[in-house]
Amino acid sequence: MTLLRAATRAAWRRSSSNAAATAAASRRRLASNLIRTRSSAAAAAAASVQLVHRLQINPTVTTGQQLQQHQVYRLHTFNTPDERPPSTEKLMDAARPFDKLLAANRGEIATRILRAATELGIPSAGIYSHEDRFTQHRYKCDQAFQLDGAKPPVAQYLDIPNIVQICQQNGVQAVHPGYGFLSENEHFAKALTDAGITFVGPTVENLQTFGDKTAARKCAINAKVPVVAGSKEAFATADEAKEWIADPINQCDYPVIVKALMGGGGRGIRIVPTEADLPSMFAQASNEAATAFGDGRCFVEKYVEKPRHIEVQCLGDGTGNVVHLWDRDCSVQRRHQKVIELAPAEGLPQATRRQILSDAVRLLSQAKYRNAGTVEFLVDKRGNHYFMEVNPRVQVEHTVTEEITGIDIVQNQIMIASGKSLEELGLNQEDIPEPNAFAMQCRVTTEDPAQDFRPDTGTINVFRMPCGMGIRLDDGPGFPGAKITPHYDSLLVKITSRARTRKDAARKLERAIREFRVRGVKTNKSFLLNVLRHPDFLDGVVDTGFIAANPHLMDPLREQDRAQKLLRYIGNVIVNGTPKELGAVGPPPSTVDPFIPKIEPNPGQLDSKPSLKKIFDTQGPEAFARAVRENKGLLLTDTTWRDAHQSLLATRMRTIDMLNISDATKVALSNAYSLECWGGATFDVAMRFLREDPWERLANLREAVPDIPFQMLLRGANAVGYTSYPDNVVYQFCKVAKETGMDVFRVFDSVNYIENMRLGIVAAGQAGGIVEAAVCYTGDVADPNRGMYNLEYYLNFAKELEACGIHVLAIKDMAGLFKPPAAK
């Protein structure tokens, strides 16, 4: 893009005719290069190749003025190499509602809008942030305009003046806001209207009424729609809400629900069980709403326990004529966020359904509602229904209604915005039959259920979507190579199934999710599958407390990812050869099996006296140290199983090799002080090079050699690593090591830094282990001229270690410098 702009600016310096010719040639060359090198639309988006589609150049204006006039570039993105921008001349006589429509959104809903516009023969435009420059919705439109990258990622899509300016400078006649972002913003709708651009949505008056939950509640009361007892006004503080609840005239006792005045999408809602919970819950709801919507005021309602969430999809033409497209059940929710939606609602008494549908239509008709809107209700266990709110926009779950009615909601939004009446569109209530099938939708997101649904980020390396009869996909930012960022909603794709029965729809949806493959980021697939398989969901009617009452739904399902692992391994071997760390160097390994000696114990050797291991296990580390001091002979520590010979043995020696020699070892070294067999480099070698579990190694060795003390190397605060770890990690590591079979913790620091050793000493002691502190010896204490590393230095250091509570003192001669005279 930088080269293209530089070329364009250079062309401006020439005459008008030369500039036009040069720019045209440049565009042709770039387009030709793009077509030759691009293999797919996704690759083109990832390459971020942008073509200047039209520059209205006035040769009488200076270059600086030109740049000021063209801050918003009109760009075109080709969908495939053989496509061209739509020919507006051929479409001039066609009966299309608008000459150009812009989707003021991102992700799957932007793609949904752009596809609907294409089907209606409307040239489409999109907007994208700098962070979204590689996402799908950018190249699903005929033109795409980059937003102000100097602003935060979300703020770019909320930049009303910039979006209106893009529309004005590029001939956009209509804007569809989708859901979220500016979809319910009355100021956005008014700004577009004032600029002569059609807002594909409700009127400004509708947004003012139903975007404000207090005003919507008043409207429902006026339309004689039942409402839950609640406040008429929103409160700015918890104290105001507390005072209102305490007034008996309001008939609203605990539990209550605090709902943000300008909330939506489950944000700004908290359940308050008792008066003591009100301050914190009110603050959470208020802060959440203030951050998302700019208004932290909340109102209070009586909380209806374990209700169903039933909503009615409606279309109105602004004249008072409103039709319903039947109902949806959105009761499967997590923290007020819908998870799985079903249409129509199953198990709803027919009298209740008729009343809900009638109330929804009457409410919107009295408000002269225009465009698509959803009226939401709570239904209690007795079948009573209560008005919740009106969502004055298209909703995420509109797909299930489209599947059971065959009516394209987004296309009808566009046609109604163009001035068509419901009658002209053939949308008469008697012509919309009662559904004879079920549709079910779930939202696959990049969230990890095992981590409290924390959004995951990363690069998608595998993305295979399902298909088949009865499956609909509304895809968004996902494709192989896509980078999932933390800036936006985690929705990856919506999967909608359609079948004759609810169970069949659930089975199709389950099959599609199992067929769906995503690698590179975590998803909520396991959670969705757990819900779809739950007998209560399949066989009964669930309420909004279903997920909270079944926390096991969050249990992850392990995906083996065998194919990708195998491909990576094969690719690595083909390119780099067999991994050298596995010993694949030099000549082939010997075909001779090693000889394993069989050593029989001498009579009474293993039971003549209690071993040091038994003394430690029965009497503790102090008794162990005392037994060592009282021992009259020489005690040995064998380090063959650790890293005394690591350059030759430890990096090649597998656990199975140690276990093969363990029977002989436990006899030959039955009287040993210890076997140093773990920790330090051995831990690293087992895990990184031999691909073995070091914990499993320790457990197996302990089982094979039960009566000799095991010893490990502990690098103080560094544990078995090469960097300092948090204190709690070192404590827990020592605790688990002791429980798995470790006895003696040899704590050392190569420069005798007492503070680094102290943490390891305390952690090993608290774990119940034998603390053996090592003094690293260097120099020559027999030589008084060797500087600071004299006898006094080592005596003082030994006293410091003793004060730390150690059980054994060791001298580690790291460089073979300990001479006999110095030892004496």
N, C-alpha and C positions, 0 to 999 in steps of 0.2 A: 504493500500500500504506500510505503514511503517513496519507493522508486516511481510509482505511478503518479503520485502527487507532484514529485519533483519534475517528472516529464511534462505534466500538465502545466505547471507554473512556467517552465521554460517555453512552452508553446505560446503562453499568453504574451510573452515579450515580443513575439513576432507580429506580423500584420494579421488582420482578422481572417483573411482567406487562408493564409498559411497555418494559422492556429487551428482553424477548423479541420483543414486537411491533415495536419500532423496528429491532432487528437483522434480523428477517425482512424488513421492508420495505426496509431498506438493501440487503440481499442481492438482493432482487428487482429493485430499481432498477439496481444495478451489473450484474447479469446481463443485464437488458434492454438497457442501454447497450452492453454488450460485444457482445451478439448483433447489435445494429443496426450497430455500427461495424466489426466485424471481418469481413474478407473471406476469411480462411483461417486454418487452425490455426497455420501458421508465423507469420502476422502477429500472432496472439494471443500467441504465445510471445515475439515480439520486443517487443510492447507491455508484457510483464511484468505482466499484469493477474492478480492473485491474489484468489481468493474464499475467505472463511472458510466452510468447509463445515459445520462444527459446532463450537460452543463450549459446553462443559459448564459452565454458570454456576451457581454456588451463591450465591444472594442473601444468605446469612448471612455470607459471607466478604468481607473488604474488597478494594478494588480492587488494592492492593499485593500482597496474598496471591494474588489471581487471576492477576496477571501472573507471579508466581513459579511458580505451578502450570502455567502455559501458555507456558513458554519455547519449546516445540516446537509450532508451529501446524499444525493439520490442514488442509491445503489441497487444493483440487480444481481441476484444469485441464480444461476442456471441449475435446474433440478437434475438433468441428465445431459450428456454431451450433445445429443441430437435435438434438444429443445431450444426454443427461442422465446423471447418475451411475447406475451399474447398480442396479437394484432388488434389494436383498438379500432382500426378502420372497419374491419370485418364485423365488429360487434356493435357498431354505432346504431344500427337499426334494430338490434335485438332488444327484446323487452326484458331488460335486466333492471333490478331495483336501484343499483348504484353503479357509478363508473369506477369507483375504487373503494375498498373497505380495508380498514386497518385493525388488526388484532392487538389490543393494548394489554398484552399479557405474555406469558412464557410457558414452556413445558407443554404438557399434553393438551390443555384447554386451548392454547394458542393454535396448536396443530389442528384440533377439532374445528375451530372457527374457520381456519384457512381452507380446510377441506370442504366445509359447507359452502364457503364463498365460491370456490372453484366449481362445485356442482351447480351453482346458480349462475355461472358464467360471469362472475364478478372478478375483475383483476384484484389481487390481494396484496397487502403490505403487512410487514411485521416490524417489531422493534426488538432490540436485544442489547443487553448490557455487555460490557467488556468481558465479564466472567462467563457470559453465555455465548461467546462468539463462535463456539464449536457445536452448539446444541441444535437439535433437529428443527425446531420451529423457525429458525433463521432461514433455512433453505427450503422450507415447504411453501414459502410465499413467492410471489413474483418480484417483490422488492423488499429489502430489509434495511432498516436504518439503525445505526448505532446510537445509543443513548450517551449521556454525559458521563464518561468514565471517571471524571474527577470526583463524582459523588459515590457514597457507599452503594454496594450492590443492590440492596432493596430500594434505597432512595431513588435510584435511577428509574425504576418502574413507577414511582410515585410522583415523578416530576411533571406536574400538570402543565406548566408553561412550555416546557420543551416538547412534550408530546403534541400539544396543540399547534406549536410552531411547525413541527414536522408535517402535520396534516395540512396546514395552510400552504406551506411551500411546495407540497408535492401532490396537490390535487386530490386529497383524500376526502371523500364525501360522507363516509360513515365510519364510526369506531365501535367495535364490540369489545367490552372490557373483560369478558369471561367471568371468573369468580376470583375472590380475593383482590389484593391490590386496590385498584380504584373502582371496582365494580359497584360499590354502594356509596360512592362519594358524590354527594350532591353538587359540590363545587366543581368537580370534573365534568359532570353532565351539563352544568350551567355554562362553563367555559366553552365547551364544544358547541352548545346551542348558540351562544353569543357570537361564535366565530362562523356560524352558518353550517356547522357540521352536525350530522345526525348521531345522536347517542343511541346505540342499539341496546335499549334497556328501558326501565320505567321512566316516567316523567320526573322532573325535579321535585314536584309536589309529592309524588309517590315515595321517592327516596327520603324526603324530609319526614314523611309520616311513618314509614315502616323501617327506616334506618335508625330511628329513635325508638327504643323499646317502650318507653313510657307513652309516647304518642300512639304507637301501635296498639298498646293495651287499651287506651281510651277509645280508639277506633273500634276495637273488638267489642268493648262494652256497649258502644253505641249501636253496633250491629247485632246486639243480643247474642253474642257468641260467649259461651261460658269461659270464665277465667279463674285462675287460682288466686286465692286471697293474697294480696301483695300491695306494696306501696305505689302510690300514684306518681310520686316524684322520685328522682334519683338522688342519692346522698353522696356528699363529698367526703365524709369521714365516718369512721365506725361508730363514733359516739352518737351521731345523728341517727344512724340505723338502729342502734341499741335503744335509743329513746322511743323510736317509732314502734319497735317490736314490743316494748314494755307496755304500751298503751293498750288497754283491753278493748277499746273500741275498734281496733284494727283486726282483731280476731286472728292473729298470726303468731303462734307460739313456735318454739323450737321442736324439731329441726326446721331450719329455713335454708333457702338457697340464695346466695348473693350472685347477681348477674350484672355484668357490665352494661352500661347504657348503650355503648357503641360496640358491643362485642360481636362475635361471629366465629364459626369454625371451632367451637368448644373453648375459645379463649375468654378469659375474664369471668369464669364461672367457678364457684366454690360452694360445697355443701358445709353448712355450719351446724354440727350436732347440738351444741350447748352454747350458752351465753359466754362461757369462758373462751370458746374457740373463735368468737366473732372478731376480735381485733386482728388476729393473725390472718384469718381467712379473708377478711375484708381487704386487708392490706395487699395480700397476694393477688386477689382478683383485680383490685384497683391498679396496682402496678403493672400487671400483665396487660390490661386494657389500655392504660396510658402509653405503654411502649408500642403496642400494635396499632392503636387507633387514635392516639392523641387525646383521649378523654378518659379520665380515671373514675368518673362518677359511676355509682352502682345503685341498683334498686334491689329490694328484698321481696321474696315471695315465700309462701308456705311450701315446704318441700314435700312433694308427693313421693312416698317411698315405693320403690320397685315398680315404677310405671313402665309402660311401653311407649316408645317414641314413634308416632305415626304422623306422616306428613302427606299433603295433597299437592300434586303438581297442577298448576293452572296456567292458562293463557288468557290474556285480556287484550282488547284492542283500544282501550281508552275511552270507549263510549258507554261503558257500563255492561257491555257484553263480555261475559267470562265463561270459559268452559273448564272443566276439570279433566285431567288425564289419569284418573284413578289415584290410588294411594300407594304409599311405600312404607315398609317397616324398617326403621333404622335403629332398632333397640340394641343391637350388638355394638356396644360402645366401650371405649377405654378412656377414662378421664374426660368424658363428654365429647370425645372424638369418635366419629362413626368409623366402624371397621368393616362390617359386611352389611350390605343393604339388599332388601328383598322387595320385589313388587309382583303382585299385590300383597298386602299384609294378610298373612294366614291366621285363621282362628279368631278373626275379628267378628263379633256378632253383627248380623246384617243391619239391625236397627242402628247400632253404633256407627257402622260404616256410612249408612245413608245420611245420618245426622252430621257426621264429620264432613262429608262431601258437600252437603248443603250449606253448612256454616262457612266453609272455605270459599265457596263461590259467592255467597251473599256478602261476606266481608270485603272481598276484592271488587265486587260489582258496585257496592256503595261508594268505594274509594275511586271508582272509575280507573281501575288499574290498567296499565298498558304494558304489554310484553309478558315475559315469563316470570313467574313467581311461585314460591312454595310456602304454603301455610302449614306450620308445624303444631302438633298437639301432643299432650300427654294423655294416656288412657290408663286409668287405675284398674285394680283387679275386679271392681264391680262394673266395669264398662263405662264409667263416667269419663268424659273427655274434657280437657281444659286447653284453652289457647295458650301457646308458648310465644310464637313470634312469626313474622313473615320474612322470608329471605327474598329480597327484591332483586333477584339475579338468577342465572342458570346455576345449578348446583353440581357438585362433583358426581353425585349419583343419578344424574338425569338419564344416564344410559339405560338403566333398568326399565324406566318408563317408556323410553323409545322402543325397547325390545318387545314389550307386551302390547303396545298400541300401534306400532308401525309409523308413528308420527315423529318427524325430524324436528326436535325442539329448537335447535340452533338455527336451522333454515327458517323456521316460522318466526323466530325472533327478528331475523333480518327483514323478512317480508312485512311483518307488523310495523317495524320501525320505518319502512318505506312508505307507510300509509295504508296498507291493505287492511281490510276488516276481516274478522273471523269468517264472516259469511263468504267473502270473496275467496278466502283460502279453503273453503269447504269444511271449516271446523265448526260443525253444529253438534251439540251435545248428543242428540239422538243418533248421530252417525258415528259416534265413538263407542264401539261395543264393549261390553264387559270382558275383561281379559279371560282367555281360556288356556293360559300358560303362565309359567313362573320365570322370572329373571332374577339373577343374583349377581352382585358385584362385590369384588374385593379390591383393595388397593395394595399393590406390592410396593413397598418402600425400602429405602436403604437404611433401615433401622435394625438394631440388634436387640431382640427381645431379652436375651440373657444379660444385657447391660442396661436394663430399664429403658429399652427402646432408644438408646443413645444413637443419634444419626452417625452413620459411617461415611467415610470419604475414601477416595482412591480412584484407580483406573480400572475400568471394566475390561477384562481380557477375554471373557466368553459371554456371549449374549445370544441365546437361542430362545425365541418366543414360541409359545404353543399355537396350535391351530386346530381345526376340525369342526365338525358340525356342532352348532350351538355355542360357539365361543367367539366373543368379540373382544378386540384389543384396542384400547385407546392409549397409544404409546407416547412417551415424552422424551426425556433426555438420554435414554439408554441405547447404546450400540457398542460394538467392540471398539475399544480405544477411547471411549468417552471418559472424561474426567468428572467425577462426582465431587462437587465442592460443598463446603459447609454453609454457603451463603443463602440457600433457598430451601423451599419445602423438599422433603425427601421422597416425594412420590416418583416412582420409576415407571409404572404402567398400571392401568386399570384393566382388570380382566372381568368380563361379564359373560355369564352363561345363561342359556335359555333352554327350558325343557317343559314337559307337560306337568310334572309334579315338582314340589319343593325338593324332595330327596334326589330326584334325577338331576335337578339343577345343581345341587350341592356336589353330586358325584362328578358331574362334568367340570365343575370349578376345581374340585380336588385334583382331577386328572390333569387339568391344564396347569395347575401350580406345580405338580410333580414333574410335568414335562418341561416347564420353564427352567432354563439354566442361566444362572448369573454367577460369574466368578470374578473375583477382584475386590468386591465389597460385600459386606454383610447385608442380608435382607431379612424381612419379617416372614418369609415363607413358612418356616416351622410353626410360628404362631398361628398363621392362617390355617394351616393343615390341622393343627390341634383343635381349632374351633370347628372346622368343617366335619371333623370326625366325632365330635362330642355327641353322645346320644341325646342330651337335652336339646341341643340345637337341631338335630335331625328329626327328633320325634315329637318335640313339644314346642311351646311358645315361650320364648325367653324374654326377660325384661332387661332394663338398662343396667341392672346389677349383676348380670350373668358373668362377665369377665372378672369382676372383682371377687365374686364368690368362687371362682375356679382359678386360683393362682397357678396351678400346674399347667395351664395353657401356655405359660411363658417358657416351659421347658424346651430347650433347643433340641432339634433333630440333627444328628451329625450327618453331614454330607461328605462322602469319602473323596470325591473329586479324583477318582482313579485315572480317568482318561487323561486329564491334564497333567497329573504327576508323571504318568508313563511317557507322555509326549515330551515333557521337559527332560526326563532322564535320557530318553533315546536321543533327543537333540543334543544334549550335553555330551553324550558318549561319541556321537558322530562327529561333532565339531572338535571336542577337546580330548577325546580318547578316554579310556577307563581312568577314573580318579586315582591320582598317584597316592593320595593319603590312605587309600585302601591297600597299599602295597603293590600296586600294578607297575613296578619298575624292575628293570633288570631281567634276568632269565626267569622262566616259568618256575613256580614254586615246586619244592621237592615232592615227589610222589611217595616218599617214605613217611609213614606215620611215626610220630615221636614215641619213644619208649617211656612208659609211665611206670615208675618203680612201685612195688608193693612192699610197704614196710610194716611189719608186725610189731606191736609194742612189747617191750620187755615185761616180764611178770611184775605186776604192781606199779608199773610206770605211770599209768593214768589215774590211779586212785590211792597212791601211797600217802599223799597229803593234799589238802585243799589247794587248788590252783589259784593263781592271782585273780583270774576271772571270777571264780566262785567267791573269793574273799570280797572283791569289789561288789558283786551282785548282792551279797547278803549283808555286808557290813558298811559299804560306802567307800568313797574315795579316800578318806582319812585313814581307814584301815588298810587300804591298798598301799598307800604311801608308807605306812608303818611296816608292813610286811616286806616292802622293797628294802627299807633301811635295815631290817633285821636279817635279811638274806646274807649268808656267808660266802656264797659263790658269785660268779659272774653271770649277769643277766643280759640276754641278747635281744635286740630289736631287729627283725628281718624286714628289709625294705624292698625285696624283690617284686612284690606285688604293687608297689607304687611307682616311684620315679627315680630311684637311685640309679637305674640303668635306662632312663627314659629314652635316651637317644638310640638304644638298641632294642629294648624290650617293650617298654610301657606303651609306646605309640603303635605297637603291632599286637600286643597281648590282649586277646579278647577275654571276656568273662568266662567263656566255655573253657579256655586254656587254663585259667586259674582253678576252675572247679574240677578239672580233670586231675590236677595235682593236689587237690585239697585233702584227700584221704592220707596221702603220704605226709603232707605238711603238718597236719594236726597231731601226728605221732612223732615226727622228727623234731618238731619245735614245741612239744607239749609243755616244756618248762620255760619257754621264752617269756621275756618281759612283755613283748607285744609284737603284733604283725602290723606294720604300717602299710596299709592297702588302699588308702582312699584319700580324697582331698587333693588340694594343690593342682598340679598339672594333670594328674590322673582323671580328675573330675572333668576337666576340659577335653582331654583326649577321648574319653569314653563318649561324651555327648557330641562333639563336633566332628571327630574323625572316624571313630568306629561306629557311629550312629547307634550307640547303645544308651540305655537309661542308667545313669550312674547310681540312682537310688535303688533300682532293681538289682544292680550288681552288688551293692552293699548288703541288701537283704538276702540274696542267694549265698553270698560268701559267709554271712553270719550263720545261716542255717547249716552250711556244710562244715564250718569250723566253729563249734559252739563254745569251746572251753579255753581259747587263747584270747587275751585282750586285743581288741582291734585299735589301731592308732591312725589318726589322720593329721594332715597338715592344715592349719587354719591361719590365714594371713591377717589376723587381727580384724580390724574394721573392714578389710577387703574380703573377708571370708575365704572363698576359693577362687575369687576373681582377681582382676587387676585394677580395680578402682574402688573407692569407698562407697559402701552401700548404706542406706538408712539403718538406724539402730534396730528398728523392729524387724528388718529383714535378717540381720545377723542373729538376733535372739531366736527368731522362728527357725532359722536354718539349723542352729545348734540343737534346738529342741527336737526337730524331726530327725536329725542325724543320730541323736542319742536313742530315740525310740526305734530307729531302724536297725540299730546294732552297734553303733560306735561307742567306744569306751574312753580312750585317751585322746584328748585334744591337744596336739602340740602347737602351741601358739608362738608365732615368731614374727619378727620384723627385721628385714635385712640390714637396717641401720640402727637397730635397737631403740626405735622410737617408742617410748613407753606409752604415750597417749594412744597410738594406733593399736598397741597390744592390749590396752586396758579393756576396750570394749569386748574383744574376743575372750579375754579371761573371764570377765563377768558373765558373758552370755553362756560360755561353756559350763561355768560353775552353776548358774541357775538351771541349766538343762539337766544337772545331776551328773555331769561327766568328770573325769579325772583331768585336771588342768595341769598340763606340763608346759612350762614357759621356757623358751629357748633363748640362750644368750649367744648371739652370733659373734664368734671369735675372729679377730684379725690382729695382725701385729705380732708382738712377742713380749709377754709380760716379764720374761727373764732378762730383757734388755732395758735398763732404766732410761735409755736415751730415745725410746720410741715415741715420745710425745704423750698425747692424752690417753691413748689406749694402753694404759699400764694396769698393774694389779689393783690399784685403788679404784680405778674406773669400773672394773668388772665387779669388785666387791660391792661398791655402792649400787650398781645396777641390779645385782642379785638381791640386795636388801629391798630395793624398790619393788621388785617382783614379788618377793615374799610378803611384803605388806599388802599386795593386791589379793592375797588369799590363794596362792597357787599351792598345788600338792607336790609337784615334782619340778626340779630345776634341771635343765639340760644345757649342755654346751655344744653348740653347732659349729664345727670347724669347716667353714664353707670353702676354704681354699687350701686345705691341707697344710696349715701353718702351725698347728699345735705340736710343738716339739717336746720330747720327753723331759728335758730340764724344766720347761715351763709348766708342764703338767705336775711335776713333783713339787 
